[in-house]
């Protein structure tokens, strides 16, 4: 389940993603984490679906990496 994060249907809690936080939009710096909650209500967003990570960081998904496993590695 790898994708670009623009379709809400491809993202669910527990999925590992790279996000770009608001303050990093100019530089494009990515933050990696696990989705806790989806914040965008629409089914598609051209800049990426906005999510909250388990650690509390909020940003738009730029890449979906895969599901989190019990060992902490991506599938």
PyMOL commands that set and color helices and strands:
alter all, ss='L'
color gray80, all
select helices_A, chain A and resi 8-10+22-24
alter helices_A, ss='H'
color red, helices_A
select strands_A, chain A and resi 15-20+31-38+50-53+58-67
alter strands_A, ss='S'
color yellow, strands_A
deselect
rebuild
show_as cartoon
